[in-house]
Amino acid sequence: MSKKKLLFHGTTKDGKESIEKNGIKLNVNNGLQDFGDGFYLTPNKGIAKDRKKDHAILAYTLDTSSLKVKLYHGMTDDWKEEIFQQRIKGNDVSKGFDCVIGPMADGRMHDLVEAYRDSIISKDDFCSGIVNEDWKRRVQVVVKTQKGIEKLKREEEEEK
C-alpha cells in the first residue's frame, strides 16, 4: 500500500453519528475481528457498503509513513496463524503495531470458530476454511493505536 490511499469504513448511520460526535474508538468490536481491536477500513468501497443494511460510509486517507505497519502479502501461513490466534485463542498477535494490512478472512468465520471449539474440525481445517479466494479484492486496513488514528484524515466522499 502506498503511503496515502483512500480507504472506506462501513458502519450504520448511528455509527457514523457516533464517530463524528465522539471520535473513533479502537475497542468497539471487543477484539472479535480478524486482527483484534482496531478501526477497520478497506480500499474497496463496495466491501464497506456490503457490511450493513442501514449503511453509512466514511472515507479517509491514512498516512502510514511514520507508523509501525504489519503487512500481509496474501493468505500466508503467518496470516492464517494470526487469524487462528485472534479468533480462537483471543491472542492479539498484532499488539505493538499501529496498523495491520492484510486479506479479510472468509465470511463463514462464526461457523468455523464454533466447529473448531466443538472439536468438529482441526486447526488445519480451520486455517483452510478461512481462505478467501477473492482475497486480492477483499483487503482490510486496521488502525490499532491512537497514533494511527491521528494519521487518519477524513475525506469527503459522495454516496453513490
QUIZIMO-V61307 format. One record per residue. RES is the residue in one letter. SS is DSSP state (H for helix, E for strand, - for the rest). PHI is phi in degrees with one decimal (999 if undefined). NEAR is the number of other ideal C-beta (glycine too) atoms within 12 Angstrom. Layout:
res=RES ss=SS phi=PHI near=NEAR
res=RES ss=SS phi=PHI near=NEAR
This chain:
res=M ss=- phi=999 near=27
res=S ss=- phi=-67.1 near=16
res=K ss=- phi=-60.2 near=14
res=K ss=- phi=-131.4 near=19
res=K ss=- phi=-150.8 near=24
res=L ss=E phi=-72.3 near=26
res=L ss=E phi=-128.6 near=39
res=F ss=E phi=-126.6 near=37
res=H ss=E phi=-117.2 near=42
res=G ss=E phi=-90.2 near=32
res=T ss=E phi=-153.0 near=30
res=T ss=E phi=-93.0 near=19
res=K ss=H phi=-62.5 near=18
res=D ss=H phi=-65.2 near=15
res=G ss=H phi=-61.6 near=27
res=K ss=H phi=-61.4 near=25
res=E ss=H phi=-60.2 near=14
res=S ss=H phi=-64.2 near=18
res=I ss=H phi=-63.1 near=27
res=E ss=H phi=-65.5 near=16
res=K ss=H phi=-84.7 near=11
res=N ss=H phi=-109.7 near=12
res=G ss=- phi=86.6 near=15
res=I ss=- phi=-81.2 near=33
res=K ss=- phi=-106.7 near=20
res=L ss=- phi=-87.8 near=29
res=N ss=- phi=-117.6 near=17
res=V ss=- phi=-65.7 near=22
res=N ss=- phi=-90.0 near=23
res=N ss=- phi=53.5 near=14
res=G ss=- phi=71.7 near=24
res=L ss=- phi=-93.8 near=20
res=Q ss=- phi=-110.2 near=31
res=D ss=- phi=-55.6 near=44
res=F ss=- phi=-114.8 near=41
res=G ss=- phi=78.1 near=35
res=D ss=- phi=-62.6 near=30
res=G ss=- phi=157.0 near=39
res=F ss=E phi=-103.6 near=40
res=Y ss=E phi=-93.9 near=38
res=L ss=E phi=-135.0 near=44
res=T ss=E phi=-146.4 near=35
res=P ss=- phi=-75.9 near=27
res=N ss=- phi=-101.5 near=27
res=K ss=H phi=-58.6 near=26
res=G ss=H phi=-61.4 near=17
res=I ss=H phi=-65.5 near=30
res=A ss=H phi=-60.8 near=34
res=K ss=H phi=-69.1 near=23
res=D ss=H phi=-65.9 near=18
res=R ss=- phi=-66.7 near=29
res=K ss=- phi=-139.6 near=18
res=K ss=- phi=-74.7 near=11
res=D ss=- phi=-85.5 near=15
res=H ss=E phi=-85.9 near=23
res=A ss=E phi=-142.2 near=25
res=I ss=E phi=-122.1 near=35
res=L ss=E phi=-110.3 near=36
res=A ss=E phi=-107.7 near=29
res=Y ss=E phi=-141.7 near=33
res=T ss=E phi=-115.0 near=26
res=L ss=E phi=-127.2 near=40
res=D ss=- phi=-93.5 near=24
res=T ss=- phi=-92.9 near=29
res=S ss=- phi=-59.5 near=16
res=S ss=- phi=-111.1 near=15
res=L ss=- phi=-101.5 near=30
res=K ss=- phi=-84.7 near=21
res=V ss=E phi=-113.2 near=30
res=K ss=E phi=-104.1 near=33
res=L ss=E phi=-120.7 near=26
res=Y ss=- phi=-103.3 near=33
res=H ss=- phi=-96.8 near=15
res=G ss=- phi=107.3 near=19
res=M ss=- phi=-90.5 near=29
res=T ss=- phi=-76.6 near=18
res=D ss=H phi=-61.2 near=17
res=D ss=H phi=-62.6 near=21
res=W ss=H phi=-62.2 near=33
res=K ss=H phi=-59.2 near=33
res=E ss=H phi=-64.1 near=23
res=E ss=H phi=-63.6 near=33
res=I ss=H phi=-62.1 near=43
res=F ss=H phi=-59.8 near=31
res=Q ss=H phi=-60.2 near=24
res=Q ss=H phi=-72.7 near=34
res=R ss=H phi=-76.4 near=37
res=I ss=H phi=-97.4 near=30
res=K ss=H phi=-95.4 near=19
res=G ss=- phi=74.6 near=17
res=N ss=- phi=-91.5 near=17
res=D ss=- phi=-83.6 near=30
res=V ss=- phi=-64.7 near=28
res=S ss=- phi=-92.9 near=36
res=K ss=- phi=-57.1 near=21
res=G ss=- phi=97.1 near=17
res=F ss=- phi=-100.5 near=29
res=D ss=- phi=-79.8 near=33
res=C ss=E phi=-152.8 near=40
res=V ss=E phi=-124.2 near=43
res=I ss=E phi=-125.1 near=37
res=G ss=E phi=-174.5 near=39
res=P ss=E phi=-65.9 near=35
res=M ss=- phi=-81.5 near=38
res=A ss=- phi=-70.3 near=36
res=D ss=- phi=-56.5 near=26
res=G ss=- phi=-69.4 near=19
res=R ss=- phi=-88.8 near=20
res=M ss=H phi=-53.8 near=25
res=H ss=H phi=-56.5 near=16
res=D ss=H phi=-64.4 near=20
res=L ss=H phi=-66.8 near=32
res=V ss=H phi=-60.8 near=28
res=E ss=H phi=-61.1 near=17
res=A ss=H phi=-63.3 near=22
res=Y ss=H phi=-67.4 near=27
res=R ss=H phi=-64.1 near=17
res=D ss=- phi=-89.3 near=13
res=S ss=- phi=59.8 near=11
res=I ss=- phi=-84.5 near=14
res=I ss=- phi=-126.0 near=22
res=S ss=- phi=-88.9 near=16
res=K ss=H phi=-59.8 near=24
res=D ss=H phi=-60.7 near=16
res=D ss=H phi=-63.7 near=19
res=F ss=H phi=-59.5 near=32
res=C ss=H phi=-63.9 near=27
res=S ss=H phi=-70.2 near=23
res=G ss=H phi=-70.7 near=30
res=I ss=- phi=-82.9 near=39
res=V ss=- phi=-67.0 near=27
res=N ss=- phi=-112.9 near=28
res=E ss=- phi=-61.2 near=15
res=D ss=- phi=-97.8 near=17
res=W ss=- phi=-63.3 near=26
res=K ss=- phi=-66.9 near=17
res=R ss=- phi=-90.1 near=17
res=R ss=- phi=-107.8 near=28
res=V ss=E phi=-100.7 near=33
res=Q ss=E phi=-123.0 near=41
res=V ss=E phi=-120.8 near=45
res=V ss=E phi=-116.1 near=44
res=V ss=E phi=-89.8 near=40
res=K ss=- phi=-109.1 near=40
res=T ss=- phi=-132.3 near=30
res=Q ss=H phi=-63.2 near=19
res=K ss=H phi=-58.0 near=21
res=G ss=H phi=-65.4 near=36
res=I ss=H phi=-59.1 near=28
res=E ss=H phi=-65.3 near=19
res=K ss=- phi=-92.1 near=29
res=L ss=E phi=-84.3 near=36
res=K ss=E phi=-122.2 near=18
res=R ss=E phi=-68.1 near=23
res=E ss=E phi=-118.8 near=20
res=E ss=- phi=-82.3 near=12
res=E ss=- phi=-137.7 near=20
res=E ss=- phi=-70.6 near=8
res=E ss=- phi=-70.8 near=16
res=K ss=- phi=-119.5 near=10
